[in-house]
Amino acid sequence: MKIIITITFLVMYIVSVAQITYPIGGTLKNKDTKEPIIGATVFVVAPDSTLAGGAVSDGQGKFTVSLARGEYTLKINYLGLNPYVEPLRVWRDDYLGTLFLSENTEQLKGIEVQGQALQATVNGDTTSFNAQAYKTTQNANAGDLIEKMPGVQNTNGELKAQGEKVQQVLVDGKQFFGQDPKTALATLPAEVVDKIQIFDDQSEQSKASGVDDGTRIKTINIVTKINMRNGEFGRTYAGAGSDGRYSAGANVNMFRGDRRLSLLGQLNNINQQNFSTEDLLGVIGDNSGGGGGRGGRGPGGGGRPSSMSGFSAGGSENDFQVSTSNGITKTLAGGANYQDKWGSKVDVSGSYFINRGDNSAIKNTYQLYYLNEVNGQEYTEKDTTQSVSTNHKLNAKIVYKVNPKMSFFYVPSISVQQNNGASLLASSASKEAALINQLAQNFGSDLNALKMSNDLMFRLNGEKRGRSLFLQAKNDVDNTSGLNNLNSNNTSSTIEINQEGDLEETTNGWTAQVMYSEPIKDKGLGAYVSYTFENSQANTDKQIMSGITPISTGFLDTSLSSRYNNDWNTHSADLCFCKFDRNGGFVVRFKFEQALL
């Protein structure tokens, strides 16, 4: 045991050291004019030619890149200047000082400036990348293109830009497939992209109210080529491999100015999905539970109850599901995105997405424990799981501008998830060919979840810039219901467990807000006062019936069952002074809140 603990500690230590990064910075200047170079592209390349990091120099010509320890090559490019290349060794935080780039000009029958296409420009807090400066394969999508740009990383399906998670992707300044960056980037071909803009956007409430509360959302805006904004384009693909593996998909985009329709579909059995899923039930990628135990005490993994006493107490839906973290998943998905302008006053956008995942896994375990030099104990286990999950997601945004000063905003969304699962566990423990105990456990579940939101907002702007009245009414509904059954039989115990569970969880919330803002002097300084009322009603009813037999419905197991409800009323008043500009900003906020249960 001591050896195992020591090895585990060393491995964890080595991994943690390898993940440490160090900021490497510098300042770029023109060698001839000594002026700072703004918008230069900085690349850091690893020895295997992969991009390790990147940045774009700011208004003072400064840049910073975070890198792990190692040997790299630093490359800097800027239009009209010679490329800067030098080896870079990273072992601690370092400032490279001022780096000078010399001008690259040549006189041919007059004066002609030659250089590479400008890769990036910086305007305030927006970094714009020129798509033509980055080469991609013929069938690349927008996601493939963006990953080649400095400061953008895609790790395990999570897209990050400038070190922050990208929360939304816009196309020509409008939402595209809601809050799902993965789907948006996989739908558009790379050849339709003109520019990629990365910036910190305001929250929906800030934009609707006209009051900047300091909340920022890392956003990527895809600017399409002008000649691609009227026409049809898309992509299809299909492939097959050994062991019956296959993958196929298609997407088509129909753009007619403000009216845009995008359709996509996907089918495969290689554990691949080009979309993000709102996991209401927590059944996707669930890694809870562990492996089997010696002596037939049985495993706790796969979403089944972890103890031989059956389900755990409390109202969690974890006892009502089968995990989909392992095995092979067959994916069938489809979606649509619609944008349009109805007349001169109404902007509409919305998307619908559906996907079905069929996951199956078989796990065989064999463990041999030596109790002494001669005798040993054997443990075998076979764990079979099957789970089918279906998800529907619909969201929309409607903006009605009555006149230049009055606007209505309506943002509805609904998500539905269904999960059916079954698992079978068989294990045995023996010593010297003699059976010690044997376990057979069957588990089945049926879960349903609904999440719905309706957000209605109204804004009235005053004659003076910064003066506005904002009203909001919002309703949120979360509902989870489920049925399950568990049968467990262990030969070392005379007790056979037969249980059935019934879960019902409902949360209903209401929010009402009124906000008034007023500018204070000039230069962006303002203040707002607001009042918010929130009501949240939660009800949970979890019933576990034990002792079920063919002739008896069993009894209510009070130690595993629970029932409770609460009703929260919250009153809050805010007084806030704020100022924001391209150089930063501040917020001074005073808040009073009263919560009643």
C-alpha positions in Angstrom: 0.0 0.0 0.0 2.9 2.4 0.8 4.4 1.8 -2.7 1.0 2.6 -4.4 0.6 5.8 -2.5 4.1 7.0 -3.2 3.8 6.3 -7.0 0.4 8.1 -7.1 1.9 11.1 -5.4 4.8 11.3 -7.8 2.6 11.0 -10.9 0.3 13.7 -9.6 3.2 16.0 -8.8 4.8 15.5 -12.2 1.5 16.2 -14.0 0.9 19.3 -11.9 4.4 20.7 -12.7 3.9 20.0 -16.4 0.8 22.1 -16.4 2.4 25.2 -14.9 2.6 28.1 -17.4 4.8 31.2 -17.3 3.9 34.6 -18.8 6.4 35.7 -21.4 6.1 39.3 -22.6 7.8 42.0 -24.6 7.5 45.2 -26.5 7.6 45.5 -30.3 9.0 48.6 -32.0 9.9 49.7 -35.5 13.7 49.7 -35.8 13.8 52.8 -37.9 11.1 55.0 -36.4 11.2 53.6 -32.9 7.4 53.7 -32.8 5.5 50.9 -31.1 4.1 48.3 -33.5 0.4 47.8 -33.0 -1.4 44.7 -34.2 1.7 42.5 -34.9 1.1 38.8 -34.8 3.2 36.8 -32.3 3.5 33.0 -32.8 5.3 30.6 -30.5 6.0 27.3 -32.2 7.0 24.0 -30.4 9.8 21.8 -31.7 7.3 19.5 -33.4 6.0 22.6 -35.4 2.7 22.8 -33.5 1.4 26.2 -32.3 2.1 26.5 -28.6 0.7 30.0 -28.1 0.2 33.4 -29.7 -0.9 36.9 -29.2 -1.4 40.3 -30.9 0.5 43.4 -29.8 -1.6 46.1 -28.2 -1.7 49.9 -28.5 1.7 50.2 -26.9 3.2 47.4 -28.9 3.2 45.0 -25.9 2.4 41.3 -25.9 2.1 38.5 -23.4 2.1 34.7 -24.1 1.6 32.0 -21.4 3.8 29.0 -22.0 4.9 25.8 -20.2 8.6 25.1 -19.7 10.5 24.1 -22.8 12.3 25.1 -26.0 10.3 27.1 -28.6 10.7 29.3 -31.6 9.4 32.9 -31.4 8.0 34.3 -34.7 6.6 37.8 -35.2 5.0 39.1 -38.4 3.8 42.5 -39.4 2.9 44.0 -42.8 5.8 45.9 -44.4 8.4 44.7 -41.8 10.8 41.8 -41.9 9.7 38.7 -39.9 11.4 38.4 -36.5 12.5 34.8 -35.6 14.6 33.7 -32.6 14.8 30.7 -30.3 13.0 30.9 -27.0 13.7 29.0 -23.8 11.0 29.1 -21.1 11.8 28.1 -17.6 10.3 31.1 -15.5 8.4 34.3 -15.9 10.3 36.5 -18.3 10.2 39.9 -20.0 12.1 39.9 -23.3 12.5 43.7 -23.4 12.1 45.7 -26.6 12.2 43.7 -29.9 12.9 45.7 -33.0 11.5 44.8 -36.5 13.2 46.4 -39.5 11.3 47.7 -42.6 11.1 45.5 -45.7 10.9 47.5 -48.9 12.2 47.0 -52.4 12.3 49.5 -55.3 11.2 47.9 -58.6 10.4 50.4 -61.4 9.2 52.8 -58.8 8.5 52.2 -55.2 6.7 49.0 -54.3 6.2 47.7 -50.7 6.1 43.9 -50.5 4.9 41.9 -47.5 2.6 39.3 -46.1 -1.1 39.8 -45.8 -2.0 41.6 -42.6 -2.9 38.9 -40.1 -4.5 40.9 -37.3 -5.6 44.4 -36.3 -6.6 45.8 -32.9 -9.3 48.4 -32.5 -10.1 49.1 -28.8 -10.9 45.8 -27.2 -11.6 44.0 -30.5 -9.0 41.9 -32.2 -9.7 41.2 -35.8 -8.0 38.4 -37.7 -7.8 38.4 -41.5 -9.0 34.9 -42.6 -7.1 35.1 -45.9 -3.8 35.1 -43.9 -4.4 31.6 -42.6 -4.3 28.5 -44.8 -6.8 25.7 -44.3 -7.6 22.5 -46.1 -10.3 22.4 -48.8 -13.1 21.1 -46.6 -12.2 23.0 -43.4 -14.9 24.7 -41.4 -14.8 27.9 -39.4 -13.7 26.0 -36.3 -10.6 24.7 -38.2 -9.8 28.2 -39.3 -10.1 29.8 -35.9 -7.9 27.2 -34.2 -5.0 28.4 -36.4 -5.2 31.9 -35.0 -2.9 33.0 -32.1 -4.5 33.1 -28.7 -7.3 30.6 -29.7 -7.3 27.1 -28.3 -9.7 24.1 -28.5 -9.2 21.7 -25.6 -11.4 18.7 -25.3 -14.2 20.5 -27.2 -14.0 23.7 -25.1 -13.1 26.8 -27.2 -11.0 29.4 -25.5 -9.9 32.8 -26.8 -7.3 35.0 -25.1 -7.4 32.6 -22.1 -11.2 32.8 -21.6 -14.0 30.4 -22.5 -15.9 31.5 -25.6 -19.6 31.7 -24.6 -21.2 32.8 -27.8 -20.5 32.9 -31.6 -22.1 35.6 -33.7 -22.3 35.7 -37.5 -22.2 39.2 -38.9 -23.2 40.5 -35.4 -26.2 38.2 -34.9 -26.7 35.1 -32.9 -26.1 31.8 -34.7 -27.4 28.6 -33.1 -28.1 30.3 -29.8 -25.4 29.8 -27.1 -23.7 26.9 -28.9 -20.3 27.9 -30.2 -19.4 24.3 -31.2 -22.4 24.0 -33.6 -21.9 27.5 -35.1 -18.2 26.9 -36.0 -18.9 23.4 -37.4 -21.7 24.7 -39.7 -19.9 27.5 -41.7 -17.3 26.6 -44.3 -13.9 28.4 -43.8 -14.0 29.8 -47.4 -17.0 32.1 -46.5 -15.2 33.8 -43.7 -13.7 37.2 -44.3 -12.7 38.2 -40.7 -12.7 36.8 -37.2 -13.4 39.3 -34.4 -12.7 38.5 -30.8 -14.1 40.8 -28.1 -15.8 41.0 -24.7 -19.5 41.5 -25.3 -22.1 42.9 -22.8 -24.7 40.6 -21.3 -28.2 40.5 -22.9 -29.6 42.4 -20.0 -27.0 45.1 -20.3 -27.7 45.5 -24.0 -31.4 45.5 -23.4 -31.4 48.0 -20.5 -28.7 50.2 -22.0 -26.9 50.1 -18.6 -23.4 48.6 -18.6 -23.1 46.6 -15.4 -19.6 45.4 -16.2 -20.6 41.9 -17.1 -18.6 40.6 -20.1 -19.0 37.5 -22.3 -16.1 36.4 -24.4 -17.5 36.5 -28.0 -16.3 35.5 -31.5 -18.0 37.3 -34.4 -17.6 35.7 -37.8 -17.7 38.4 -40.6 -18.7 36.7 -43.8 -17.5 37.7 -47.3 -19.8 40.2 -48.9 -20.3 38.0 -52.0 -21.3 35.0 -49.8 -24.2 36.9 -48.1 -26.6 36.1 -50.9 -26.5 32.5 -52.0 -26.4 28.8 -51.0 -23.4 26.9 -49.7 -22.8 23.8 -47.6 -20.9 20.6 -47.1 -21.5 16.9 -47.0 -19.3 14.1 -45.8 -19.4 10.3 -45.3 -17.0 7.6 -44.3 -16.8 4.1 -43.1 -14.1 2.0 -41.4 -13.4 -1.3 -39.7 -15.6 -2.9 -37.1 -18.7 -1.4 -38.7 -17.7 2.2 -37.8 -19.3 5.0 -39.8 -19.7 8.8 -39.8 -21.8 11.0 -42.1 -23.1 14.5 -42.0 -24.3 17.5 -44.0 -25.1 21.2 -43.6 -26.6 23.7 -46.0 -26.8 27.5 -45.6 -29.2 29.7 -47.5 -28.4 33.4 -47.2 -30.6 36.2 -48.7 -29.4 39.3 -47.0 -31.1 39.6 -43.6 -32.9 36.3 -44.1 -30.7 33.3 -43.3 -31.5 29.7 -42.9 -29.0 27.0 -41.9 -29.7 23.2 -41.7 -27.5 20.5 -40.4 -27.5 16.8 -39.7 -25.1 14.2 -38.2 -24.9 10.5 -37.9 -22.1 8.3 -36.5 -21.1 5.6 -34.1 -17.6 6.9 -33.3 -18.3 8.9 -30.1 -18.3 12.2 -32.0 -20.6 15.1 -31.8 -20.2 18.5 -33.4 -22.5 20.3 -31.0 -22.9 21.2 -27.3 -25.6 19.6 -25.2 -27.4 21.1 -22.2 -27.2 18.1 -19.9 -30.2 18.7 -17.6 -30.0 15.3 -16.0 -26.2 15.1 -15.6 -26.1 11.7 -17.4 -23.6 12.7 -20.2 -20.0 12.2 -19.4 -20.8 11.2 -15.8 -17.8 9.8 -14.1 -19.2 9.2 -10.7 -18.8 5.8 -9.1 -15.8 3.5 -9.0 -14.5 0.1 -9.8 -15.3 -3.2 -8.2 -14.2 -4.3 -4.8 -12.5 -7.4 -3.5 -14.5 -10.1 -1.8 -17.7 -9.3 -3.8 -18.6 -6.0 -2.1 -19.5 -4.8 -5.6 -18.8 -1.7 -7.6 -20.4 1.7 -7.2 -20.0 3.0 -10.8 -22.2 3.4 -13.8 -24.8 5.6 -12.1 -26.2 2.7 -10.1 -26.5 2.9 -6.3 -23.1 2.6 -4.8 -24.0 0.8 -1.6 -25.6 -2.6 -1.2 -28.2 -1.0 0.9 -29.7 0.4 -2.3 -30.4 4.0 -3.1 -28.9 6.9 -1.2 -31.0 9.3 0.8 -32.0 12.7 -0.5 -33.7 14.1 -3.6 -30.9 13.8 -6.1 -31.6 12.3 -9.6 -28.2 10.6 -9.5 -29.9 7.4 -8.2 -32.2 7.4 -11.2 -29.7 7.2 -14.1 -27.2 5.0 -15.9 -24.0 6.7 -16.9 -22.9 7.2 -20.5 -19.2 8.0 -19.7 -17.8 4.8 -21.3 -18.5 2.5 -24.3 -19.7 3.3 -27.8 -22.2 6.0 -28.5 -24.3 6.1 -31.7 -25.3 9.8 -32.4 -28.1 11.0 -34.5 -28.6 14.8 -34.6 -30.2 17.6 -36.6 -30.8 21.3 -36.2 -31.9 24.5 -37.9 -31.1 28.2 -37.4 -33.2 31.0 -38.7 -32.6 34.8 -38.9 -34.7 37.5 -40.5 -35.9 41.1 -40.3 -39.6 41.4 -40.5 -40.2 44.9 -41.9 -38.2 47.7 -40.5 -39.0 47.2 -36.8 -38.7 43.5 -35.9 -35.6 41.4 -35.8 -36.1 37.7 -35.3 -33.6 34.9 -34.7 -34.1 31.3 -33.4 -32.7 27.8 -33.5 -33.9 24.3 -32.8 -31.7 21.3 -32.2 -32.4 17.6 -31.5 -30.0 14.8 -30.8 -30.2 11.2 -29.8 -27.4 9.2 -28.2 -27.5 5.5 -27.9 -24.6 4.4 -25.5 -23.6 0.8 -24.8 -20.7 -0.5 -22.8 -19.4 -3.9 -21.6 -16.7 -4.0 -19.0 -14.9 -7.2 -17.8 -12.7 -7.2 -14.7 -10.4 -9.9 -13.4 -8.4 -9.3 -10.2 -6.1 -11.7 -8.4 -5.1 -10.9 -4.8 -2.2 -12.8 -3.2 -2.8 -13.3 0.5 0.4 -15.3 0.9 3.0 -17.0 -1.3 0.6 -19.9 -2.1 -3.0 -18.9 -1.7 -4.8 -16.2 -3.5 -8.3 -14.7 -4.0 -9.9 -14.2 -7.4 -12.5 -11.6 -8.3 -14.3 -11.4 -11.6 -16.9 -8.9 -12.8 -19.0 -8.2 -15.9 -20.8 -4.9 -16.1 -23.1 -4.3 -19.0 -24.9 -0.9 -19.5 -27.2 0.5 -22.1 -28.5 4.1 -22.2 -30.5 6.1 -24.7 -30.7 9.9 -24.3 -32.8 12.3 -26.4 -32.5 16.0 -26.2 -34.5 18.9 -27.7 -33.4 22.5 -27.5 -35.3 25.5 -28.8 -34.4 29.2 -28.3 -35.3 32.5 -29.9 -34.9 36.2 -29.7 -37.4 38.8 -30.9 -36.6 42.5 -30.8 -39.4 45.0 -31.7 -38.2 48.6 -32.1 -41.4 50.7 -31.8 -39.3 53.8 -32.5 -35.7 54.9 -32.0 -36.4 55.4 -28.2 -38.7 52.5 -27.4 -38.0 48.8 -27.7 -39.4 45.4 -26.6 -37.3 42.3 -26.2 -38.6 38.7 -25.9 -36.2 35.8 -25.3 -37.9 32.4 -24.8 -36.0 29.0 -24.5 -37.0 25.5 -23.8 -34.9 22.3 -23.3 -36.3 18.8 -23.0 -34.2 15.7 -22.1 -35.3 12.0 -21.9 -33.0 9.2 -20.7 -33.7 5.5 -20.4 -31.1 3.2 -19.1 -30.5 -0.4 -17.9 -27.5 -2.1 -16.4 -26.6 -5.6 -15.4 -23.8 -6.5 -13.0 -22.5 -10.0 -12.3 -19.5 -10.6 -10.0 -18.0 -13.4 -8.0 -15.2 -13.9 -5.5 -13.4 -17.2 -4.9 -10.5 -18.6 -2.9 -8.7 -21.8 -3.9 -11.6 -22.6 -6.4 -14.1 -22.3 -3.5 -16.8 -19.7 -4.1 -16.9 -17.0 -1.4 -19.8 -15.0 -2.6 -21.7 -14.1 -5.8 -23.5 -10.9 -6.7 -26.2 -10.3 -9.4 -27.6 -6.8 -9.7 -30.1 -5.3 -12.2 -30.9 -1.7 -12.5 -33.3 0.2 -14.8 -34.2 3.9 -15.0 -36.5 6.3 -16.9 -35.8 10.0 -16.5 -37.4 13.1 -18.0 -36.4 16.7 -17.6 -37.8 20.1 -18.7 -36.2 23.5 -18.5 -38.2 26.5 -19.8 -37.6 30.2 -19.6 -39.5 33.3 -20.8 -37.9 36.7 -20.6 -39.7 39.9 -21.6 -38.0 43.2 -21.4 -38.9 46.8 -22.2 -36.6 49.8 -22.6 -37.5 53.5 -23.0 -34.6 55.9 -23.7 -34.8 59.5 -22.6 -33.8 62.6 -24.6 -30.5 62.7 -22.8 -27.9 60.0 -23.6 -27.7 57.5 -20.8 -31.2 58.2 -19.4 -33.4 55.2 -19.6 -36.2 53.2 -18.0 -36.0 49.4 -18.1 -38.7 46.9 -17.1 -38.2 43.1 -17.0 -40.5 40.1 -16.3 -39.0 36.6 -16.3 -40.3 33.1 -15.6 -38.2 30.0 -15.2 -39.4 26.4 -14.9 -37.3 23.3 -14.1 -38.9 19.9 -13.8 -37.4 16.5 -13.3 -39.3 13.2 -13.0 -38.1 9.6 -12.9 -38.8 6.0 -12.2 -36.3 3.3 -11.5 -36.0 -0.3 -10.1 -33.2 -2.2 -8.4 -32.8 -5.9 -7.8 -29.7 -7.1 -6.0 -28.9 -10.6 -4.8 -25.7 -11.5 -2.9 -25.1 -15.1 -1.8 -23.2 -13.9 1.3 -26.4 -12.3 2.6 -29.8 -13.8 3.1 -31.4 -10.4 2.2 -32.5 -9.8 -1.4 -32.9 -6.2 -2.3 -35.9 -5.2 -4.4 -36.6 -1.5 -4.7 -38.5 0.9 -6.8 -38.1 4.6 -6.9 -40.3 7.5 -7.9 -38.8 11.0 -8.2 -40.6 14.4 -8.8 -38.7 17.7 -8.6 -40.2 21.0 -9.7 -38.8 24.5 -9.4 -40.8 27.5 -10.5 -39.4 31.0 -10.4 -40.6 34.5 -11.2 -38.5 37.7 -11.5 -39.7 41.3 -11.9 -37.3 44.2 -12.2 -37.6 48.0 -12.7 -34.4 50.0 -13.4 -33.8 53.7 -14.0 -30.5 55.1 -15.2 -29.2 58.7 -15.3 -26.0 60.1 -16.7 -23.8 62.1 -14.3 -21.7 64.7 -16.1 -19.8 63.6 -19.1 -17.1 61.0 -20.1 -19.4 58.0 -19.6 -20.1 58.4 -15.8 -23.6 57.2 -14.9 -25.8 55.9 -12.2 -28.8 53.6 -11.9 -31.2 52.6 -9.3 -33.2 49.3 -9.5 -35.7 47.2 -7.6 -36.0 43.5 -8.1 -38.5 41.0 -6.8 -37.9 37.2 -7.1 -40.0 34.3 -6.1 -38.8 30.7 -6.2 -40.9 27.7 -5.3 -39.2 24.3 -5.1 -40.9 20.9 -4.5 -39.2 17.6 -4.2 -40.9 14.2 -3.7 -38.7 11.1 -3.7 -40.3 7.8 -2.7 -38.4 4.5 -2.4 -40.4 1.3 -2.0 -38.4 -1.6 -0.5 -39.3 -5.3 0.1 -41.1 -5.7 -3.2 -42.1 -9.3 -4.1 -44.4 -10.8 -6.7 -47.3 -10.8 -4.2 -46.4 -7.5 -2.3 -45.9 -3.9 -3.4 -43.5 -3.5 -0.5 -43.2 -0.7 2.0 -42.1 3.0 2.0 -38.5 3.1 3.0 -38.5 6.4 5.0 -34.7 6.3 5.5 -34.2 6.7 1.7 -37.3 8.7 0.9 -37.7 12.5 1.2 -40.3 15.1 0.6 -39.8 18.9 1.1 -40.9 22.2 -0.4 -39.8 25.8 0.0 -41.0 29.2 -1.1 -38.5 32.0 -1.3 -39.4 35.7 -1.7 -36.5 38.0 -2.3 -36.6 41.9 -2.4 -33.5 43.7 -3.5 -32.7 47.4 -4.2 -29.6 48.6 -5.9 -27.8 51.9 -6.3 -24.9 51.8 -8.7 -22.3 54.2 -10.0 -20.3 53.0 -13.0 -18.0 54.1 -15.8 -16.6 52.1 -18.7 -14.4 53.0 -21.7 -11.7 51.4 -23.8 -9.1 51.9 -21.0 -11.2 50.1 -18.4 -13.9 51.1 -15.9 -15.2 50.8 -12.4 -18.5 49.9 -10.6 -19.5 51.1 -7.1 -22.6 49.3 -6.0 -24.8 49.5 -2.9 -27.3 46.7 -2.5 -30.0 45.9 0.1 -31.6 42.5 0.0 -34.3 40.8 2.1 -35.0 37.1 1.7 -38.1 35.4 3.2 -38.6 31.7 3.4 
